[in-house]
Amino acid sequence: MSNKPTLILLPNRDELDQLLSDNIAKTLNTAVHNHGQACMAVSGGSTPQKMLSLLGQASIDWPAIHTLLVDERWLPKDHTNSNEAMLRKTLLKGAAAACQYLPLKNSAETPDDGQYQLEEQLDTLAWPLSVVHLGMGDDGHTASWFHDSPEYPRLCAAHSQHCFAVHPGAAPYARITLSPNAVFSSEKIVIHITGKAKRDILENALGKYADYPISMVLHQQQVPVDIYWAP
Ligand SMILES: O=C1O[C@H](COP(=O)(O)O)[C@@H](O)[C@H](O)[C@H]1O
């Protein structure tokens, strides 16, 4: 099977945010119609904030939606750089606050200690995930898959583990991340990127021999991938 990613180019970020929000909403509504529930994993960082706000206002049966992040920095939940703090200001408001939200961070001191409880919680989700929304950093990382973390080889090779504690070399904060195995246990992946620098990295990452973390997503053959980009 050939599963080449589809590149969807938008003229500006407003149109990208609206189209992506509409398409994720459609995917969730279809899953709820077919299965009575849906599960989505969304990215943190700065790029998705407006799109997540729009998605939170979409007409969706929110109590039927399980929501989680694809990765989280192990920080207090009200920290400026906590992905959950961002999610609470954008997606998890109004009607969308009634979704079934699974935080990746728990009360353990470190992600190394917290990953076991999270793994048990992730086991209870109805896999495959309906949709996974991925961002990408300027270094080609996605989720918290970092080449320079000691966990990277095990993360890439994992066959059953859904989450990993990660200690990036250069990027700040210890983190918890969904594994490639978890991300690829999904029905659809959308990649959300903006700006020329990220487009250039993406083009490189699409190359046959490229080994950016995002290349794992672009080269896998299990799940269809749509890439949304705007300048
Ligand atoms: O650290 C992270 O970075 C990526 C990219 O973030 P952005 O700010 O460049 O959009 C993000 O996808 C990931 O969830 C986040 O934890």
PDBQT file of the ligand as one rigid body, heavy atoms in Angstrom, charges set to zero:
ROOT
HETATM    1  O1  LIG A 301       7.290  21.476  22.157  1.00  0.00    +0.000 OA
HETATM    2  C1  LIG A 301       6.384  21.386  21.352  1.00  0.00    +0.000 C 
HETATM    3  O2  LIG A 301       6.585  21.851  20.092  1.00  0.00    +0.000 OA
HETATM    4  C2  LIG A 301       5.801  21.420  18.971  1.00  0.00    +0.000 C 
HETATM    5  C3  LIG A 301       5.810  22.568  17.973  1.00  0.00    +0.000 C 
HETATM    6  O3  LIG A 301       5.310  23.744  18.620  1.00  0.00    +0.000 OA
HETATM    7  P1  LIG A 301       5.153  25.168  17.913  1.00  0.00    +0.000 P 
HETATM    8  O4  LIG A 301       5.133  26.146  19.054  1.00  0.00    +0.000 OA
HETATM    9  O5  LIG A 301       6.341  25.349  17.017  1.00  0.00    +0.000 OA
HETATM   10  O6  LIG A 301       3.862  25.122  17.175  1.00  0.00    +0.000 OA
HETATM   11  C4  LIG A 301       4.392  21.006  19.382  1.00  0.00    +0.000 C 
HETATM   12  O7  LIG A 301       3.763  20.362  18.298  1.00  0.00    +0.000 OA
HETATM   13  C5  LIG A 301       4.432  20.115  20.620  1.00  0.00    +0.000 C 
HETATM   14  O8  LIG A 301       3.130  19.695  20.980  1.00  0.00    +0.000 OA
HETATM   15  C6  LIG A 301       5.045  20.924  21.743  1.00  0.00    +0.000 C 
HETATM   16  O9  LIG A 301       5.048  20.254  22.986  1.00  0.00    +0.000 OA
ENDROOT
TORSDOF 0
